[in-house]
């Protein structure tokens, strides 16, 4: 009898629905817009300890599938992060070491390996390394390096590419999800430059090699004109009617 009461009590405590929208935002994205999510300084850590499993289960869902199921992202209702990511509270309370630094030389070498050349080629006045600065490794590389990826995450990532170095490059460019790839292409469409055309062509070639070319609705391709840079790229994307 006592065991059943304890089990029911534990289930109630572990119920993520008990969190307010502000508390969910704080734990998942690190936001506390109005400063009223927590009454005491230690409450956020305590809430993460109680709701960690439920929050991680939510967070690791495929964000595209979550949206396609009719969910909507908004204040107090953040979208999942997906494979290769972790919520803000995980980084605050569970991460065992800081993210490593990726040097400009490493970034350039990776871009050449993946795209055929670096995004910023440089000039005599400003050599290639001028355009790059130290940056942190991606979360997917951190989790892979420390063997913290779940089996489901690993399976999802291997469907994208069996080469683990692709995972870092995909996340670095926002391409780990189909929605991220579409958003990248549509954003690029709105800010075309002659240099950008060549750069995006290399990116699309890389995505095509992995079978990840974004599916772009025809109305997002711009004016139907021989001078339209978007239509110059039409052979490299899947265009739907």
Secondary structure by P-SEA (a helix, b strand, c coil): caaaaaaaaaaaaaccccccaaaaaaaacccccccccccccaaaaaaaaacaaaaaaaaaccaaaaaaacccccccccccccccccccccccccccccbbbbcaaaaaaaaaacccccccccccccccccccccccccaaaaaaaaccccaaaaaaaaaacccaaaaaaaaaaccccaaaaaaaaaaaaacccaaaaaaaaaaaaaaaaaccccccccccccccccccccccccccccccc
